[in-house]
Amino acid sequence: MAGTFELWVDKGGDWRFNLKASNGQVIATSQGYASKANALNGIESIKKNAPGAEVVEVEK
């Protein structure tokens, strides 16, 4: 089973989402969005653009 996006409104009124793995663990959390439509666009962007994302190791 693929991951699941959970969409909600936070206490401040912003729309947010989590991406959860099939085991229920949160693997990504979004920024706050002013509208549901913008949050859904964020989800669609991840679905479209992230499959081939490279992994880059950085020192901090």
PyMOL Python script that loads the backbone (N, CA, C, O; Angstrom):
from pymol import cmd

cmd.read_pdbstr("""\
ATOM      1  N   MET A   1       0.834  -1.182   0.000  1.00  0.00           N
ATOM      2  CA  MET A   1       0.000   0.000   0.000  1.00  0.00           C
ATOM      3  C   MET A   1       0.876   1.242   0.000  1.00  0.00           C
ATOM      4  O   MET A   1       1.888   1.299   0.699  1.00  0.00           O
ATOM      5  N   ALA A   2       0.487   2.227  -0.781  1.00  0.00           N
ATOM      6  CA  ALA A   2       1.232   3.476  -0.850  1.00  0.00           C
ATOM      7  C   ALA A   2       0.956   4.317   0.382  1.00  0.00           C
ATOM      8  O   ALA A   2       0.085   3.990   1.189  1.00  0.00           O
ATOM      9  N   GLY A   3       1.693   5.387   0.519  1.00  0.00           N
ATOM     10  CA  GLY A   3       1.481   6.306   1.635  1.00  0.00           C
ATOM     11  C   GLY A   3       0.131   6.999   1.538  1.00  0.00           C
ATOM     12  O   GLY A   3      -0.584   6.884   0.542  1.00  0.00           O
ATOM     13  N   THR A   4      -0.196   7.726   2.608  1.00  0.00           N
ATOM     14  CA  THR A   4      -1.466   8.450   2.692  1.00  0.00           C
ATOM     15  C   THR A   4      -1.189   9.897   3.062  1.00  0.00           C
ATOM     16  O   THR A   4      -0.353  10.175   3.923  1.00  0.00           O
ATOM     17  N   PHE A   5      -1.882  10.811   2.418  1.00  0.00           N
ATOM     18  CA  PHE A   5      -1.821  12.214   2.784  1.00  0.00           C
ATOM     19  C   PHE A   5      -2.985  12.521   3.715  1.00  0.00           C
ATOM     20  O   PHE A   5      -4.136  12.244   3.380  1.00  0.00           O
ATOM     21  N   GLU A   6      -2.697  13.089   4.876  1.00  0.00           N
ATOM     22  CA  GLU A   6      -3.719  13.542   5.815  1.00  0.00           C
ATOM     23  C   GLU A   6      -3.770  15.060   5.755  1.00  0.00           C
ATOM     24  O   GLU A   6      -2.740  15.722   5.881  1.00  0.00           O
ATOM     25  N   LEU A   7      -4.948  15.609   5.566  1.00  0.00           N
ATOM     26  CA  LEU A   7      -5.147  17.042   5.396  1.00  0.00           C
ATOM     27  C   LEU A   7      -5.988  17.568   6.540  1.00  0.00           C
ATOM     28  O   LEU A   7      -7.001  16.961   6.887  1.00  0.00           O
ATOM     29  N   TRP A   8      -5.587  18.701   7.145  1.00  0.00           N
ATOM     30  CA  TRP A   8      -6.342  19.271   8.253  1.00  0.00           C
ATOM     31  C   TRP A   8      -6.088  20.766   8.358  1.00  0.00           C
ATOM     32  O   TRP A   8      -5.195  21.312   7.711  1.00  0.00           O
ATOM     33  N   VAL A   9      -6.908  21.423   9.201  1.00  0.00           N
ATOM     34  CA  VAL A   9      -6.733  22.842   9.520  1.00  0.00           C
ATOM     35  C   VAL A   9      -6.131  22.928  10.918  1.00  0.00           C
ATOM     36  O   VAL A   9      -6.652  22.334  11.862  1.00  0.00           O
ATOM     37  N   ASP A  10      -5.029  23.672  11.046  1.00  0.00           N
ATOM     38  CA  ASP A  10      -4.379  23.796  12.353  1.00  0.00           C
ATOM     39  C   ASP A  10      -5.085  24.846  13.214  1.00  0.00           C
ATOM     40  O   ASP A  10      -6.043  25.483  12.775  1.00  0.00           O
ATOM     41  N   LYS A  11      -4.602  25.015  14.437  1.00  0.00           N
ATOM     42  CA  LYS A  11      -5.232  25.938  15.389  1.00  0.00           C
ATOM     43  C   LYS A  11      -5.202  27.385  14.902  1.00  0.00           C
ATOM     44  O   LYS A  11      -6.055  28.185  15.287  1.00  0.00           O
ATOM     45  N   GLY A  12      -4.245  27.721  14.071  1.00  0.00           N
ATOM     46  CA  GLY A  12      -4.129  29.074  13.541  1.00  0.00           C
ATOM     47  C   GLY A  12      -4.954  29.317  12.288  1.00  0.00           C
ATOM     48  O   GLY A  12      -4.969  30.429  11.762  1.00  0.00           O
ATOM     49  N   GLY A  13      -5.641  28.284  11.803  1.00  0.00           N
ATOM     50  CA  GLY A  13      -6.478  28.425  10.615  1.00  0.00           C
ATOM     51  C   GLY A  13      -5.796  28.082   9.304  1.00  0.00           C
ATOM     52  O   GLY A  13      -6.403  28.220   8.242  1.00  0.00           O
ATOM     53  N   ASP A  14      -4.542  27.637   9.352  1.00  0.00           N
ATOM     54  CA  ASP A  14      -3.832  27.230   8.133  1.00  0.00           C
ATOM     55  C   ASP A  14      -4.117  25.774   7.808  1.00  0.00           C
ATOM     56  O   ASP A  14      -4.301  24.947   8.701  1.00  0.00           O
ATOM     57  N   TRP A  15      -4.149  25.476   6.518  1.00  0.00           N
ATOM     58  CA  TRP A  15      -4.270  24.093   6.059  1.00  0.00           C
ATOM     59  C   TRP A  15      -2.889  23.465   6.043  1.00  0.00           C
ATOM     60  O   TRP A  15      -1.924  24.092   5.605  1.00  0.00           O
ATOM     61  N   ARG A  16      -2.789  22.240   6.514  1.00  0.00           N
ATOM     62  CA  ARG A  16      -1.526  21.488   6.544  1.00  0.00           C
ATOM     63  C   ARG A  16      -1.788  20.043   6.135  1.00  0.00           C
ATOM     64  O   ARG A  16      -2.927  19.577   6.134  1.00  0.00           O
ATOM     65  N   PHE A  17      -0.705  19.344   5.786  1.00  0.00           N
ATOM     66  CA  PHE A  17      -0.839  17.917   5.522  1.00  0.00           C
ATOM     67  C   PHE A  17       0.385  17.172   6.004  1.00  0.00           C
ATOM     68  O   PHE A  17       1.487  17.716   6.079  1.00  0.00           O
ATOM     69  N   ASN A  18       0.159  15.914   6.329  1.00  0.00           N
ATOM     70  CA  ASN A  18       1.228  14.963   6.616  1.00  0.00           C
ATOM     71  C   ASN A  18       1.186  13.889   5.544  1.00  0.00           C
ATOM     72  O   ASN A  18       0.118  13.532   5.047  1.00  0.00           O
ATOM     73  N   LEU A  19       2.347  13.385   5.197  1.00  0.00           N
ATOM     74  CA  LEU A  19       2.446  12.183   4.379  1.00  0.00           C
ATOM     75  C   LEU A  19       2.820  11.066   5.331  1.00  0.00           C
ATOM     76  O   LEU A  19       3.845  11.126   6.011  1.00  0.00           O
ATOM     77  N   LYS A  20       1.977  10.044   5.372  1.00  0.00           N
ATOM     78  CA  LYS A  20       2.226   8.903   6.253  1.00  0.00           C
ATOM     79  C   LYS A  20       2.582   7.673   5.435  1.00  0.00           C
ATOM     80  O   LYS A  20       2.006   7.423   4.376  1.00  0.00           O
ATOM     81  N   ALA A  21       3.535   6.917   5.942  1.00  0.00           N
ATOM     82  CA  ALA A  21       3.903   5.645   5.335  1.00  0.00           C
ATOM     83  C   ALA A  21       2.796   4.627   5.601  1.00  0.00           C
ATOM     84  O   ALA A  21       1.900   4.876   6.408  1.00  0.00           O
ATOM     85  N   SER A  22       2.855   3.507   4.938  1.00  0.00           N
ATOM     86  CA  SER A  22       1.819   2.478   5.102  1.00  0.00           C
ATOM     87  C   SER A  22       1.750   1.933   6.528  1.00  0.00           C
ATOM     88  O   SER A  22       0.738   1.358   6.928  1.00  0.00           O
ATOM     89  N   ASN A  23       2.838   2.115   7.301  1.00  0.00           N
ATOM     90  CA  ASN A  23       2.821   1.660   8.701  1.00  0.00           C
ATOM     91  C   ASN A  23       2.279   2.730   9.649  1.00  0.00           C
ATOM     92  O   ASN A  23       2.247   2.518  10.862  1.00  0.00           O
ATOM     93  N   GLY A  24       1.850   3.880   9.112  1.00  0.00           N
ATOM     94  CA  GLY A  24       1.271   4.942   9.922  1.00  0.00           C
ATOM     95  C   GLY A  24       2.256   5.996  10.395  1.00  0.00           C
ATOM     96  O   GLY A  24       1.855   6.984  11.011  1.00  0.00           O
ATOM     97  N   GLN A  25       3.534   5.804  10.118  1.00  0.00           N
ATOM     98  CA  GLN A  25       4.550   6.765  10.556  1.00  0.00           C
ATOM     99  C   GLN A  25       4.534   8.004   9.653  1.00  0.00           C
ATOM    100  O   GLN A  25       4.478   7.885   8.429  1.00  0.00           O
ATOM    101  N   VAL A  26       4.584   9.197  10.268  1.00  0.00           N
ATOM    102  CA  VAL A  26       4.661  10.445   9.507  1.00  0.00           C
ATOM    103  C   VAL A  26       6.061  10.554   8.918  1.00  0.00           C
ATOM    104  O   VAL A  26       7.055  10.486   9.641  1.00  0.00           O
ATOM    105  N   ILE A  27       6.131  10.724   7.598  1.00  0.00           N
ATOM    106  CA  ILE A  27       7.431  10.832   6.941  1.00  0.00           C
ATOM    107  C   ILE A  27       7.660  12.215   6.331  1.00  0.00           C
ATOM    108  O   ILE A  27       8.771  12.528   5.904  1.00  0.00           O
ATOM    109  N   ALA A  28       6.612  13.043   6.289  1.00  0.00           N
ATOM    110  CA  ALA A  28       6.749  14.422   5.816  1.00  0.00           C
ATOM    111  C   ALA A  28       5.596  15.250   6.361  1.00  0.00           C
ATOM    112  O   ALA A  28       4.468  14.771   6.475  1.00  0.00           O
ATOM    113  N   THR A  29       5.898  16.500   6.695  1.00  0.00           N
ATOM    114  CA  THR A  29       4.895  17.447   7.173  1.00  0.00           C
ATOM    115  C   THR A  29       5.017  18.719   6.361  1.00  0.00           C
ATOM    116  O   THR A  29       6.125  19.189   6.102  1.00  0.00           O
ATOM    117  N   SER A  30       3.893  19.278   5.959  1.00  0.00           N
ATOM    118  CA  SER A  30       3.896  20.469   5.115  1.00  0.00           C
ATOM    119  C   SER A  30       4.041  21.748   5.918  1.00  0.00           C
ATOM    120  O   SER A  30       3.971  21.753   7.147  1.00  0.00           O
ATOM    121  N   GLN A  31       4.240  22.802   5.203  1.00  0.00           N
ATOM    122  CA  GLN A  31       4.115  24.155   5.737  1.00  0.00           C
ATOM    123  C   GLN A  31       2.628  24.450   5.887  1.00  0.00           C
ATOM    124  O   GLN A  31       1.800  23.630   5.489  1.00  0.00           O
ATOM    125  N   GLY A  32       2.274  25.588   6.446  1.00  0.00           N
ATOM    126  CA  GLY A  32       0.889  26.010   6.512  1.00  0.00           C
ATOM    127  C   GLY A  32       0.476  26.688   5.215  1.00  0.00           C
ATOM    128  O   GLY A  32       1.254  27.444   4.632  1.00  0.00           O
ATOM    129  N   TYR A  33      -0.737  26.425   4.762  1.00  0.00           N
ATOM    130  CA  TYR A  33      -1.282  27.035   3.552  1.00  0.00           C
ATOM    131  C   TYR A  33      -2.529  27.832   3.911  1.00  0.00           C
ATOM    132  O   TYR A  33      -3.296  27.430   4.786  1.00  0.00           O
ATOM    133  N   ALA A  34      -2.733  28.960   3.237  1.00  0.00           N
ATOM    134  CA  ALA A  34      -3.868  29.824   3.524  1.00  0.00           C
ATOM    135  C   ALA A  34      -5.198  29.226   3.077  1.00  0.00           C
ATOM    136  O   ALA A  34      -6.246  29.589   3.611  1.00  0.00           O
ATOM    137  N   SER A  35      -5.169  28.316   2.107  1.00  0.00           N
ATOM    138  CA  SER A  35      -6.416  27.739   1.607  1.00  0.00           C
ATOM    139  C   SER A  35      -6.255  26.235   1.385  1.00  0.00           C
ATOM    140  O   SER A  35      -5.146  25.724   1.229  1.00  0.00           O
ATOM    141  N   LYS A  36      -7.379  25.557   1.376  1.00  0.00           N
ATOM    142  CA  LYS A  36      -7.391  24.116   1.101  1.00  0.00           C
ATOM    143  C   LYS A  36      -6.859  23.852  -0.306  1.00  0.00           C
ATOM    144  O   LYS A  36      -6.102  22.906  -0.524  1.00  0.00           O
ATOM    145  N   ALA A  37      -7.258  24.694  -1.257  1.00  0.00           N
ATOM    146  CA  ALA A  37      -6.804  24.517  -2.639  1.00  0.00           C
ATOM    147  C   ALA A  37      -5.280  24.574  -2.733  1.00  0.00           C
ATOM    148  O   ALA A  37      -4.672  23.787  -3.458  1.00  0.00           O
ATOM    149  N   ASN A  38      -4.663  25.504  -2.001  1.00  0.00           N
ATOM    150  CA  ASN A  38      -3.201  25.601  -2.023  1.00  0.00           C
ATOM    151  C   ASN A  38      -2.549  24.368  -1.393  1.00  0.00           C
ATOM    152  O   ASN A  38      -1.521  23.893  -1.877  1.00  0.00           O
ATOM    153  N   ALA A  39      -3.141  23.855  -0.320  1.00  0.00           N
ATOM    154  CA  ALA A  39      -2.610  22.638   0.301  1.00  0.00           C
ATOM    155  C   ALA A  39      -2.720  21.458  -0.656  1.00  0.00           C
ATOM    156  O   ALA A  39      -1.792  20.658  -0.769  1.00  0.00           O
ATOM    157  N   LEU A  40      -3.846  21.348  -1.340  1.00  0.00           N
ATOM    158  CA  LEU A  40      -4.014  20.269  -2.316  1.00  0.00           C
ATOM    159  C   LEU A  40      -3.023  20.414  -3.470  1.00  0.00           C
ATOM    160  O   LEU A  40      -2.535  19.411  -3.991  1.00  0.00           O
ATOM    161  N   ASN A  41      -2.721  21.644  -3.874  1.00  0.00           N
ATOM    162  CA  ASN A  41      -1.686  21.869  -4.896  1.00  0.00           C
ATOM    163  C   ASN A  41      -0.323  21.410  -4.397  1.00  0.00           C
ATOM    164  O   ASN A  41       0.466  20.864  -5.168  1.00  0.00           O
ATOM    165  N   GLY A  42      -0.036  21.628  -3.104  1.00  0.00           N
ATOM    166  CA  GLY A  42       1.213  21.149  -2.518  1.00  0.00           C
ATOM    167  C   GLY A  42       1.315  19.636  -2.570  1.00  0.00           C
ATOM    168  O   GLY A  42       2.368  19.083  -2.886  1.00  0.00           O
ATOM    169  N   ILE A  43       0.212  18.970  -2.257  1.00  0.00           N
ATOM    170  CA  ILE A  43       0.176  17.507  -2.327  1.00  0.00           C
ATOM    171  C   ILE A  43       0.414  17.047  -3.763  1.00  0.00           C
ATOM    172  O   ILE A  43       1.208  16.136  -3.997  1.00  0.00           O
ATOM    173  N   GLU A  44      -0.260  17.665  -4.717  1.00  0.00           N
ATOM    174  CA  GLU A  44      -0.089  17.283  -6.124  1.00  0.00           C
ATOM    175  C   GLU A  44       1.338  17.516  -6.595  1.00  0.00           C
ATOM    176  O   GLU A  44       1.870  16.737  -7.386  1.00  0.00           O
ATOM    177  N   SER A  45       1.959  18.588  -6.111  1.00  0.00           N
ATOM    178  CA  SER A  45       3.342  18.868  -6.478  1.00  0.00           C
ATOM    179  C   SER A  45       4.274  17.764  -5.997  1.00  0.00           C
ATOM    180  O   SER A  45       5.169  17.338  -6.726  1.00  0.00           O
ATOM    181  N   ILE A  46       4.061  17.303  -4.772  1.00  0.00           N
ATOM    182  CA  ILE A  46       4.879  16.205  -4.249  1.00  0.00           C
ATOM    183  C   ILE A  46       4.674  14.953  -5.088  1.00  0.00           C
ATOM    184  O   ILE A  46       5.640  14.291  -5.468  1.00  0.00           O
ATOM    185  N   LYS A  47       3.427  14.630  -5.375  1.00  0.00           N
ATOM    186  CA  LYS A  47       3.135  13.435  -6.177  1.00  0.00           C
ATOM    187  C   LYS A  47       3.814  13.501  -7.538  1.00  0.00           C
ATOM    188  O   LYS A  47       4.326  12.498  -8.034  1.00  0.00           O
ATOM    189  N   LYS A  48       3.816  14.674  -8.130  1.00  0.00           N
ATOM    190  CA  LYS A  48       4.348  14.836  -9.484  1.00  0.00           C
ATOM    191  C   LYS A  48       5.868  14.948  -9.524  1.00  0.00           C
ATOM    192  O   LYS A  48       6.514  14.350 -10.384  1.00  0.00           O
ATOM    193  N   ASN A  49       6.440  15.715  -8.592  1.00  0.00           N
ATOM    194  CA  ASN A  49       7.850  16.092  -8.703  1.00  0.00           C
ATOM    195  C   ASN A  49       8.824  15.285  -7.863  1.00  0.00           C
ATOM    196  O   ASN A  49      10.025  15.328  -8.130  1.00  0.00           O
ATOM    197  N   ALA A  50       8.367  14.564  -6.874  1.00  0.00           N
ATOM    198  CA  ALA A  50       9.293  13.915  -5.953  1.00  0.00           C
ATOM    199  C   ALA A  50       9.758  12.510  -6.324  1.00  0.00           C
ATOM    200  O   ALA A  50      10.765  12.064  -5.774  1.00  0.00           O
ATOM    201  N   PRO A  51       9.095  11.792  -7.213  1.00  0.00           N
ATOM    202  CA  PRO A  51       9.512  10.400  -7.441  1.00  0.00           C
ATOM    203  C   PRO A  51      10.988  10.224  -7.788  1.00  0.00           C
ATOM    204  O   PRO A  51      11.599   9.238  -7.378  1.00  0.00           O
ATOM    205  N   GLY A  52      11.571  11.160  -8.534  1.00  0.00           N
ATOM    206  CA  GLY A  52      12.961  11.016  -8.927  1.00  0.00           C
ATOM    207  C   GLY A  52      13.920  11.895  -8.149  1.00  0.00           C
ATOM    208  O   GLY A  52      15.061  12.093  -8.568  1.00  0.00           O
ATOM    209  N   ALA A  53      13.470  12.423  -7.017  1.00  0.00           N
ATOM    210  CA  ALA A  53      14.325  13.336  -6.259  1.00  0.00           C
ATOM    211  C   ALA A  53      15.593  12.622  -5.787  1.00  0.00           C
ATOM    212  O   ALA A  53      15.545  11.495  -5.293  1.00  0.00           O
ATOM    213  N   GLU A  54      16.720  13.305  -5.950  1.00  0.00           N
ATOM    214  CA  GLU A  54      17.970  12.710  -5.512  1.00  0.00           C
ATOM    215  C   GLU A  54      18.190  12.956  -4.029  1.00  0.00           C
ATOM    216  O   GLU A  54      17.592  13.857  -3.442  1.00  0.00           O
ATOM    217  N   VAL A  55      19.036  12.160  -3.441  1.00  0.00           N
ATOM    218  CA  VAL A  55      19.418  12.314  -2.031  1.00  0.00           C
ATOM    219  C   VAL A  55      20.798  12.951  -2.003  1.00  0.00           C
ATOM    220  O   VAL A  55      21.738  12.455  -2.624  1.00  0.00           O
ATOM    221  N   VAL A  56      20.906  14.049  -1.280  1.00  0.00           N
ATOM    222  CA  VAL A  56      22.172  14.769  -1.179  1.00  0.00           C
ATOM    223  C   VAL A  56      22.549  14.853   0.291  1.00  0.00           C
ATOM    224  O   VAL A  56      21.765  15.338   1.107  1.00  0.00           O
ATOM    225  N   GLU A  57      23.739  14.387   0.632  1.00  0.00           N
ATOM    226  CA  GLU A  57      24.226  14.460   1.999  1.00  0.00           C
ATOM    227  C   GLU A  57      24.966  15.771   2.180  1.00  0.00           C
ATOM    228  O   GLU A  57      25.813  16.138   1.365  1.00  0.00           O
ATOM    229  N   VAL A  58      24.633  16.488   3.275  1.00  0.00           N
ATOM    230  CA  VAL A  58      25.276  17.759   3.556  1.00  0.00           C
ATOM    231  C   VAL A  58      25.801  17.756   4.983  1.00  0.00           C
ATOM    232  O   VAL A  58      25.301  17.030   5.842  1.00  0.00           O
ATOM    233  N   GLU A  59      26.813  18.577   5.223  1.00  0.00           N
ATOM    234  CA  GLU A  59      27.332  18.738   6.581  1.00  0.00           C
ATOM    235  C   GLU A  59      26.718  19.982   7.191  1.00  0.00           C
ATOM    236  O   GLU A  59      26.594  21.011   6.526  1.00  0.00           O
ATOM    237  N   LYS A  60      26.336  19.890   8.444  1.00  0.00           N
ATOM    238  CA  LYS A  60      25.763  21.044   9.133  1.00  0.00           C
ATOM    239  C   LYS A  60      26.478  21.274  10.432  1.00  0.00           C
ATOM    240  O   LYS A  60      26.142  22.204  11.165  1.00  0.00           O
TER     241      LYS A  60
END
""", "prot")
cmd.dss("prot")
cmd.show_as("cartoon", "prot")
cmd.util.cbc("prot")
cmd.orient("prot")
